[in-house]
Amino acid sequence: MIQLKGIAAAGGISIGPVYKVGSEEFVVLREAIKWEDIGGQIQLFEEALIKTRREIIELQKRISLDMGQEEAQIFDAHLLVLEDRMLIEEVISRIKKEQLNVAYIFSEVLKKYINVFLKIEDEYLKERAADINDVGKRILRNLLGKEKKSLEDVKEKAIIVAHDLSPSDTAAMHTKSVAAFVTDIGGKTSHTAIMAKSLEIPAVVGLESVTTKVNPGDILIVDGSMGIVIINPDEQTLNDYRQRLEKLKGIAERFLSVKDLPAATLDGRLILIHANIEFPDEVSSVKLHGSEGIGLYRTEFFYMNRKDSPSEDEHYQAYKYVAEALNPHPVVIRTLDIGGDKFLSQFKIPYEMQPFLGWRAIRFCLARPDIFKLQLRAILRASVHGNLKLMYPMISGIEELRQANQFLGEAKEELRQKGLKFNDQLKVGVMIEVPSAAMTADILAKEADFFSIGTNDLIQYSLAVDRANEKVAYLYEPAHPAILRLIKTIIDAAHAANIKVAMCGEMAGDPSLALILLGLGLDEFSMPPQIIPELKYIIRAVGYKAAQEFAVEAMKFSTGTQIEEFAQNKLAEILK
């Protein structure tokens, strides 16, 4: 029996045989071609690009139906690679100049592009190499007329073991045949981790050498909640985990029994549980899982996978639809948050050495009032159709909040001049995700109607950790004492000013930390819809005073690991 510790990417327990996936490599021969064959090779390249594009769009459609629009959006980056004129023109130019076969030329250009991105220090851009490699292999496969062995071919229930899994690989998984997956590399926020959560299958990543330690036919236990993988467990360990698995199934049924009930503690404190969405058609999932509103409506989707910018009316219709569908429940719309890990081609954002510290989110919007005010007008117009609220991302200080509100005032005046109705008392909130905002929360609270804590960025900025870099992923600790202290500072400052505090980052959807956040005084939780029943169950199982005492105890520990273990043990008691 061998036990390995990796990164917990998607919760749950699975037991099953190994299905080992090897990396796909192509042998591409270097062949000279005649001058008159150049046109045919270029045509072959264009046909491969068209076929690849069709494959990706088809895959994207299927993922959207099976898992949701947010997961399907992962493939937008793949489509952008297919539209990269520099890459395409370099291939065509070299075919003409060198008179060599297109498969060889393309494979050489592909290697060059991947190496360029791998050498870049910025970890986000490094990660783009995986997208280029995934698309490149699709194109090569189509150029060579090869068929890929798909994970769709897995017939029996098995645990996928791989060095890494591309988004395409993960998308091909079916929960009927894939019990879990484990990989050598990857982090909590990798594409494969996102897919696993959506598929609701356990996953452990960042195991470093699991592929060298397992063989086909081995039995694995995958504990996606603890980040543990056990190879060929003994009978006692196997029985223990089988019992835990049965227990988890019963607990899941208990969660569903409370999904439509209010999230009220045993002593009567009402907590609001909201959902995060990206697309209007996610409203059905929001209602299905018992959400009491939308705490984060991301708006970047308007700009994805298109060359032009959306009109004010397109924005308005989308916001109006969600507002009416959820009325009277609140819908918090976050203004455009691009830059960092979200690049939109139509805006031609220049390359930056440190994109997460650069021209992004509210900084971009304030520099582009034409884009910003268009969205603000649309939100204002939609505000008469339901309980809409407005939220600015990445506010770092009071000056930015005031400047944003100035543009909001201008947008209101423009609508008045046109005779268009809007809610003049629209609530305006601030997303707290920058340490400077957390430390000046008392100042921001005087001019904001509410706060929402964006923990994904707050954690990485506060701990100096790139959450997409598997080499430092172990340092990304939501339960780190520094993070909990910052959260407490934010909540106390807001409550002193008599405003509410929500949390919409991944931390809000972590069941093991729910009691601590509740005890710190958090008013609202916002998360992916499928997690809502479990959070409601936890909150309904404790008293607020008891949660406060628990939070005080948790804050006495000196490390995030200790706090997390303490929280998990308490959660296990509740779920007995």
C-alpha distance (Angstrom), angle and dihedral (degrees) to the residues before:
residue distance angle dihedral
M1 . . .
I2 3.80 . .
Q3 3.82 123.7 .
L4 3.81 120.6 -159.1
K5 3.81 129.0 -171.1
G6 3.80 120.3 -146.8
I7 3.79 138.8 146.7
A8 3.81 117.4 -55.2
A9 3.81 102.5 -125.9
A10 3.82 103.8 164.0
G11 3.81 125.9 11.0
G12 3.78 130.1 -119.5
I13 3.81 138.4 67.9
S14 3.81 128.6 -91.5
I15 3.79 132.2 177.7
G16 3.79 121.6 -166.0
P17 3.81 151.2 109.4
V18 3.80 124.0 -62.1
Y19 3.80 121.8 -99.1
K20 3.78 104.1 -171.2
V21 3.80 118.2 -154.3
G22 3.80 117.8 -158.4
S23 3.79 124.7 -154.7
E24 3.78 115.8 -93.6
E25 3.80 113.1 -118.4
F26 3.80 128.3 178.4
V27 3.81 128.2 -150.4
V28 3.80 104.5 -144.7
L29 3.79 117.4 -172.9
R30 3.80 122.3 -143.6
E31 3.81 106.4 -124.8
A32 3.80 129.6 176.8
I33 3.81 116.2 -132.6
K34 3.77 133.2 -160.6
W35 3.80 121.5 -107.4
E36 3.80 91.1 -111.7
D37 3.83 90.4 55.1
I38 3.81 94.2 58.5
G39 3.81 93.0 88.1
G40 3.81 90.8 51.7
Q41 3.82 91.9 51.1
I42 3.81 91.7 49.9
Q43 3.81 89.5 49.3
L44 3.81 89.6 50.2
F45 3.82 88.5 53.1
E46 3.80 92.9 49.5
E47 3.81 91.4 48.6
A48 3.81 90.3 50.6
L49 3.81 90.5 51.5
I50 3.81 91.5 49.9
K51 3.81 92.4 47.5
T52 3.80 91.8 47.4
R53 3.78 91.3 49.9
R54 3.82 90.3 51.8
E55 3.81 90.5 50.2
I56 3.81 92.8 51.1
I57 3.82 94.3 46.0
E58 3.81 89.8 48.5
L59 3.79 90.2 48.9
Q60 3.80 90.3 47.2
K61 3.80 91.4 52.2
R62 3.80 91.7 50.0
I63 3.79 92.7 47.9
S64 3.79 90.3 48.9
L65 3.81 90.9 54.6
D66 3.80 96.3 41.1
M67 3.79 101.9 38.1
G68 3.80 109.9 8.1
Q69 3.79 141.3 -94.4
E70 3.80 96.0 -77.5
E71 3.81 91.7 61.3
A72 3.81 92.3 43.6
Q73 3.80 89.1 54.9
I74 3.81 89.3 71.0
F75 3.81 87.5 78.7
D76 3.80 93.4 58.5
A77 3.81 87.0 85.1
H78 3.81 89.3 54.5
L79 3.78 92.2 53.3
L80 3.80 90.0 50.3
V81 3.82 89.8 56.6
L82 3.81 88.8 55.9
E83 3.81 88.9 54.0
D84 3.82 95.1 49.2
R85 3.81 102.0 125.2
M86 3.80 93.8 -168.0
L87 3.80 91.9 58.2
I88 3.82 94.1 43.4
E89 3.79 94.5 46.7
E90 3.81 92.6 46.7
V91 3.82 90.6 54.9
I92 3.82 93.1 48.6
S93 3.81 92.4 44.4
R94 3.81 93.0 51.1
I95 3.82 92.8 47.3
K96 3.82 88.6 56.5
K97 3.79 95.2 41.9
E98 3.81 101.0 41.5
Q99 3.84 98.7 29.3
L100 3.78 92.9 -139.2
N101 3.82 131.2 139.7
V102 3.79 116.2 -79.6
A103 3.83 95.8 -123.7
Y104 3.81 91.4 57.8
I105 3.82 93.8 43.9
F106 3.79 92.4 48.0
S107 3.81 93.0 47.8
E108 3.83 89.9 52.6
V109 3.81 93.5 47.8
L110 3.82 89.7 46.4
K111 3.82 91.8 53.1
K112 3.80 90.3 49.6
Y113 3.82 93.4 51.6
I114 3.82 93.3 46.3
N115 3.82 91.8 49.6
V116 3.80 91.3 49.4
F117 3.80 91.4 55.0
L118 3.82 93.7 43.3
K119 3.81 90.4 55.7
I120 3.82 93.1 53.3
E121 3.80 111.4 103.5
D122 3.81 94.2 -143.6
E123 3.81 105.5 95.2
Y124 3.80 95.7 -149.6
L125 3.78 91.5 57.6
K126 3.79 89.8 44.6
E127 3.80 88.1 56.6
R128 3.82 88.9 56.4
A129 3.80 87.0 69.2
A130 3.82 87.3 72.2
D131 3.82 90.2 55.5
I132 3.82 91.6 48.5
N133 3.81 90.9 47.8
D134 3.81 92.7 49.0
V135 3.81 93.6 49.8
G136 3.81 91.7 40.4
K137 3.80 91.9 56.0
R138 3.80 89.7 50.6
I139 3.81 90.8 52.7
L140 3.83 92.2 46.0
R141 3.78 90.4 48.5
N142 3.79 89.8 53.9
L143 3.82 92.5 45.1
L144 3.81 91.1 52.1
G145 3.80 95.8 39.6
K146 3.81 92.4 -121.9
E147 3.78 127.2 155.0
K148 3.77 119.2 -137.8
K149 3.77 123.4 -133.8
S150 3.78 101.1 -120.9
L151 3.79 129.6 -153.5
E152 3.78 83.2 -126.8
D153 3.82 84.3 76.8
V154 3.80 92.0 67.1
K155 3.80 102.6 112.4
E156 3.80 105.0 179.1
K157 3.79 128.2 50.3
A158 3.79 104.2 -85.4
I159 3.79 144.3 156.4
I160 3.79 113.5 -113.9
V161 3.81 114.5 -134.0
A162 3.81 118.6 -170.6
H163 3.79 142.4 148.9
D164 3.78 85.8 -120.3
L165 3.77 137.1 -21.8
S166 3.76 122.5 -137.2
P167 3.81 119.3 -137.8
S168 3.81 86.7 -107.3
D169 3.81 91.0 55.6
T170 3.78 93.2 48.2
A171 3.78 92.2 46.5
A172 3.79 89.6 56.8
M173 3.79 91.8 59.9
H174 3.76 120.4 110.2
T175 3.78 119.7 -158.3
K176 3.81 88.7 -137.8
S177 3.82 91.2 67.7
V178 3.82 105.2 19.7
A179 3.79 114.1 71.2
A180 3.82 96.4 176.7
F181 3.76 141.6 -37.0
V182 3.80 136.6 -130.4
T183 3.80 129.1 -169.2
D184 3.79 139.9 -171.8
I185 3.79 93.7 -129.1
G186 3.81 138.8 26.6
G187 3.79 139.3 82.8
K188 3.83 139.9 -121.0
T189 3.80 92.4 -86.2
S190 3.82 98.6 42.2
H191 3.78 119.2 123.4
T192 3.79 91.1 -107.8
A193 3.80 91.8 53.5
I194 3.81 91.3 50.7
M195 3.79 90.4 50.4
A196 3.82 92.4 48.6
K197 3.80 92.0 53.8
S198 3.79 90.6 50.3
L199 3.80 91.9 48.4
E200 3.82 87.9 47.0
I201 3.80 93.0 -132.0
P202 3.82 123.9 134.0
A203 3.80 116.9 -102.4
V204 3.80 136.3 -178.8
V205 3.80 119.1 -171.6
G206 3.80 136.4 177.2
L207 3.84 93.7 48.9
E208 3.83 90.1 141.6
S209 3.83 98.6 -153.1
V210 3.81 109.8 20.6
T211 3.83 91.0 121.2
T212 3.81 90.8 61.6
K213 3.80 93.2 49.4
V214 3.81 101.6 50.4
N215 3.77 134.6 66.1
P216 3.81 132.3 -166.9
G217 3.79 108.2 -82.1
D218 3.82 95.5 31.9
I219 3.80 116.1 129.0
L220 3.80 117.4 -125.4
I221 3.77 134.9 -166.3
V222 3.80 111.4 -154.7
D223 3.80 116.9 -165.2
G224 3.79 102.2 -172.6
S225 3.80 93.2 -179.6
M226 3.82 95.4 57.2
G227 3.82 98.3 30.2
I228 3.82 91.9 -119.5
V229 3.82 127.8 143.0
I230 3.82 120.1 -173.5
I231 3.81 118.4 -163.7
N232 3.84 116.9 -150.2
P233 3.82 95.7 -13.5
D234 3.81 121.0 -152.9
E235 3.79 119.4 -110.1
Q236 3.82 94.9 -97.7
T237 3.83 93.1 52.0
L238 3.79 90.4 45.3
N239 3.81 92.3 52.6
D240 3.83 91.8 46.8
Y241 3.78 92.1 53.9
R242 3.81 93.1 43.9
Q243 3.80 88.5 56.5
R244 3.81 91.1 48.1
L245 3.80 89.9 49.7
E246 3.81 92.0 53.4
K247 3.77 89.8 47.8
L248 3.82 91.1 52.4
K249 3.81 91.2 53.6
G250 3.81 90.4 55.2
I251 3.80 91.7 47.0
A252 3.83 91.3 53.0
E253 3.82 89.5 57.3
R254 3.81 89.6 51.7
F255 3.81 90.4 53.0
L256 3.79 92.4 54.3
S257 3.81 91.4 50.6
V258 3.83 91.4 67.2
K259 3.81 101.7 37.4
D260 3.81 93.8 107.0
L261 3.81 95.1 43.6
P262 3.84 124.1 92.4
A263 3.81 117.9 -94.1
A264 3.80 95.5 -116.9
T265 3.81 123.8 153.1
L266 3.81 120.6 -126.4
D267 3.82 89.8 -98.6
G268 3.79 94.0 49.9
R269 3.83 106.9 -97.0
L270 3.83 108.1 146.6
I271 3.80 116.4 -141.5
L272 3.80 121.0 -170.0
I273 3.81 116.8 -131.4
H274 3.79 114.3 -159.8
A275 3.79 136.2 174.9
N276 3.79 134.1 -121.7
I277 3.80 115.3 -132.2
E278 3.77 138.2 175.3
F279 3.79 103.6 -175.1
P280 3.82 132.2 43.0
D281 3.80 92.9 -124.1
E282 3.82 90.5 64.0
V283 3.82 88.3 78.0
S284 3.82 90.9 93.3
S285 3.82 91.1 57.4
V286 3.81 89.7 47.5
K287 3.81 91.5 56.1
L288 3.82 93.9 40.9
H289 3.81 93.0 58.1
G290 3.80 96.0 47.7
S291 3.80 101.3 -105.0
E292 3.81 118.5 170.2
G293 3.79 93.4 -148.9
I294 3.80 142.3 -43.9
G295 3.78 117.3 -68.1
L296 3.81 95.8 -178.9
Y297 3.79 125.4 26.3
R298 3.79 105.9 -179.7
T299 3.79 113.0 -152.0
E300 3.81 103.4 -168.3
F301 3.81 91.2 98.1
F302 3.83 89.8 78.8
Y303 3.76 88.8 70.5
M304 3.80 101.2 39.4
N305 3.76 122.4 112.2
R306 3.80 95.8 0.9
K307 3.80 134.3 99.2
D308 3.80 98.0 -145.6
S309 3.78 129.5 58.9
P310 3.83 121.7 -107.1
S311 3.78 118.9 -104.8
E312 3.78 125.1 -116.8
D313 3.80 89.3 -107.6
E314 3.82 92.2 54.4
H315 3.79 89.0 54.6
Y316 3.80 91.5 45.3
Q317 3.81 95.2 50.8
A318 3.82 92.9 50.0
Y319 3.81 93.6 48.4
K320 3.81 91.6 43.7
Y321 3.81 91.3 53.0
V322 3.82 93.8 52.8
A323 3.82 93.4 41.5
E324 3.82 92.0 53.5
A325 3.80 93.7 42.4
L326 3.83 93.9 53.2
N327 3.82 99.1 34.3
P328 3.05 124.9 164.5
H329 3.80 89.2 21.5
P330 3.82 116.5 86.7
V331 3.81 123.7 -99.5
V332 3.81 116.2 -162.8
I333 3.81 112.0 -157.4
R334 3.79 116.8 -159.7
T335 3.79 113.9 -150.2
L336 3.79 119.1 -122.9
D337 3.81 112.0 -50.9
I338 3.79 109.1 -172.7
G339 3.77 131.8 149.5
G340 3.80 125.0 54.8
D341 3.81 101.9 62.5
K342 3.82 95.2 -9.4
F343 3.82 116.2 77.1
L344 3.77 122.1 177.0
S345 3.78 114.4 -161.9
Q346 3.81 97.5 -149.1
F347 3.81 92.2 63.7
K348 3.80 94.9 54.5
I349 3.79 93.7 -143.4
P350 3.81 107.0 -167.0
Y351 3.79 121.9 -117.0
E352 3.79 112.3 -89.0
M353 3.79 128.9 -165.7
Q354 3.83 90.2 -139.7
P355 3.84 107.3 25.1
F356 3.82 93.9 173.8
L357 3.79 88.3 58.7
G358 3.77 95.2 40.2
W359 3.78 144.5 68.8
R360 3.78 101.1 -24.2
A361 3.81 145.0 123.3
I362 3.83 113.7 -8.9
R363 3.81 91.0 3.5
F364 3.80 90.3 61.4
C365 3.80 92.5 44.1
L366 3.80 94.1 50.7
A367 3.81 89.5 50.7
R368 3.82 91.0 48.8
P369 3.83 105.9 45.4
D370 3.81 90.4 165.1
I371 3.82 90.2 65.5
F372 3.80 94.5 35.1
K373 3.80 97.9 50.2
L374 3.80 92.1 45.5
Q375 3.80 88.6 60.1
L376 3.81 93.0 42.1
R377 3.81 91.6 53.4
A378 3.81 90.6 50.2
I379 3.82 92.0 50.6
L380 3.81 91.2 47.8
R381 3.81 92.1 49.9
A382 3.82 90.9 49.5
S383 3.81 91.7 48.2
V384 3.83 92.0 82.9
H385 3.82 90.3 62.4
G386 3.79 98.5 62.1
N387 3.79 147.9 -26.9
L388 3.81 99.5 -47.6
K389 3.79 125.9 169.6
L390 3.79 129.2 -172.6
M391 3.81 125.8 -135.7
Y392 3.82 131.2 -172.4
P393 3.84 118.0 -146.6
M394 3.80 127.4 -136.4
I395 3.79 98.3 7.3
S396 3.81 106.4 175.9
G397 3.79 99.6 -178.8
I398 3.78 147.5 -5.2
E399 3.82 94.1 -87.2
E400 3.81 91.6 64.2
L401 3.80 91.9 48.1
R402 3.80 91.2 51.2
Q403 3.80 92.8 46.8
A404 3.82 91.5 49.3
N405 3.80 90.6 49.2
Q406 3.79 89.5 50.1
F407 3.81 89.3 58.4
L408 3.80 88.5 46.5
G409 3.80 89.1 54.9
E410 3.81 90.4 50.3
A411 3.82 90.3 49.9
K412 3.82 89.8 52.4
E413 3.79 91.7 51.1
E414 3.82 91.6 49.9
L415 3.80 90.0 53.8
R416 3.81 91.6 47.8
Q417 3.77 89.9 54.1
K418 3.80 89.5 53.2
G419 3.79 92.0 47.4
L420 3.82 93.1 -118.9
K421 3.82 120.4 150.7
F422 3.81 124.3 -122.6
N423 3.80 139.7 155.0
D424 3.78 104.1 -92.2
Q425 3.82 89.6 -166.9
L426 3.82 94.2 57.2
K427 3.82 109.0 155.9
V428 3.80 113.9 -118.0
G429 3.79 121.0 -157.3
V430 3.78 138.3 -176.2
M431 3.78 126.6 -130.4
I432 3.80 107.6 -135.7
E433 3.81 106.5 -149.6
V434 3.81 103.7 124.9
P435 3.84 120.8 78.7
S436 3.82 91.1 -130.5
A437 3.81 89.4 57.5
A438 3.81 90.9 48.4
M439 3.79 91.9 51.0
T440 3.80 93.1 47.3
A441 3.79 95.1 40.4
D442 3.81 90.0 122.6
I443 3.82 89.6 60.6
L444 3.82 94.2 44.7
A445 3.81 91.6 46.8
K446 3.80 90.6 64.8
E447 3.82 91.2 63.8
A448 3.82 103.6 28.0
D449 3.80 126.6 81.0
F450 3.81 93.9 -147.7
F451 3.81 143.6 -10.0
S452 3.79 130.5 -128.5
I453 3.80 117.5 -169.2
G454 3.81 114.0 -138.0
T455 3.78 99.5 -158.7
N456 3.82 98.4 -179.5
D457 3.80 92.5 69.8
L458 3.80 96.1 28.3
I459 3.81 90.4 59.4
Q460 3.78 96.3 46.2
Y461 3.80 93.6 44.9
S462 3.81 93.6 45.6
L463 3.82 96.6 44.8
A464 3.83 95.9 35.2
V465 3.81 90.6 -123.9
D466 3.79 127.1 142.3
R467 3.80 100.4 -139.9
A468 3.83 91.7 -154.2
N469 3.83 94.2 55.7
E470 3.81 110.8 94.3
K471 3.84 90.2 -162.7
V472 3.80 91.6 67.4
A473 3.81 99.2 23.0
Y474 3.81 90.2 111.8
L475 3.83 88.4 66.6
Y476 3.82 92.3 58.6
E477 3.83 97.2 97.4
P478 3.80 119.4 165.2
A479 3.82 88.5 -172.5
H480 3.82 93.9 53.7
P481 3.84 109.5 134.2
A482 3.82 90.2 -123.3
I483 3.81 91.0 57.0
L484 3.79 93.7 47.7
R485 3.81 90.5 48.9
L486 3.80 91.0 51.1
I487 3.80 90.7 49.5
K488 3.81 90.4 50.1
T489 3.82 90.3 49.7
I490 3.82 91.2 51.6
I491 3.81 94.1 47.4
D492 3.80 94.1 46.7
A493 3.82 92.2 49.2
A494 3.81 91.8 49.2
H495 3.78 94.8 47.6
A496 3.82 90.9 48.0
A497 3.80 86.7 58.2
N498 3.83 90.9 44.3
I499 3.81 96.7 -115.0
K500 3.83 129.7 127.6
V501 3.80 127.1 -111.3
A502 3.79 125.1 -145.4
M503 3.80 130.5 179.4
C504 3.79 121.1 -143.6
G505 3.82 103.8 168.4
E506 3.82 125.3 100.1
M507 3.79 90.3 -88.9
A508 3.82 89.9 69.4
G509 3.80 89.4 62.5
D510 3.82 95.4 49.8
P511 3.83 106.0 106.6
S512 3.80 93.3 -161.0
L513 3.82 91.0 61.3
A514 3.81 97.1 41.8
L515 3.82 94.9 95.2
I516 3.80 93.0 50.2
L517 3.82 92.2 49.5
L518 3.79 90.6 46.0
G519 3.81 90.2 50.6
L520 3.81 91.9 48.6
G521 3.80 87.7 60.0
L522 3.81 103.4 -102.3
D523 3.82 109.2 168.8
E524 3.80 101.7 -163.7
F525 3.80 137.0 24.1
S526 3.81 122.3 -157.7
M527 3.80 121.9 -170.7
P528 3.83 146.2 138.6
P529 3.82 106.5 -52.0
Q530 3.82 96.2 -117.3
I531 3.83 92.0 63.9
I532 3.83 94.9 53.9
P533 3.85 98.3 88.7
E534 3.81 92.1 54.9
L535 3.82 93.0 48.3
K536 3.79 91.2 49.4
Y537 3.79 90.8 50.8
I538 3.82 92.6 51.4
I539 3.81 94.6 47.9
R540 3.81 92.1 47.1
A541 3.81 90.3 51.8
V542 3.84 97.4 61.2
G543 3.77 140.7 51.0
Y544 3.78 120.4 -116.6
K545 3.80 92.7 -126.3
A546 3.81 90.1 52.1
A547 3.82 90.2 49.8
Q548 3.81 90.1 51.6
E549 3.80 90.7 52.8
F550 3.79 89.9 47.3
A551 3.83 91.3 52.0
V552 3.81 90.9 51.0
E553 3.81 90.0 52.9
A554 3.81 91.9 46.9
M555 3.79 91.6 52.7
K556 3.81 90.4 58.4
F557 3.81 92.6 69.1
S558 3.79 118.3 94.9
T559 3.83 101.1 -144.7
G560 3.77 137.2 48.2
T561 3.82 90.7 -127.5
Q562 3.80 91.3 57.8
I563 3.80 92.0 47.6
E564 3.79 92.2 48.5
E565 3.81 92.8 49.6
F566 3.80 90.1 47.7
A567 3.82 90.9 50.5
Q568 3.81 93.8 46.2
N569 3.79 91.9 51.6
K570 3.81 90.6 51.1
L571 3.79 90.9 48.3
A572 3.81 90.3 50.5
E573 3.83 88.7 55.3
I574 3.81 91.1 53.1
L575 3.79 92.8 48.1
K576 3.83 95.7 49.4
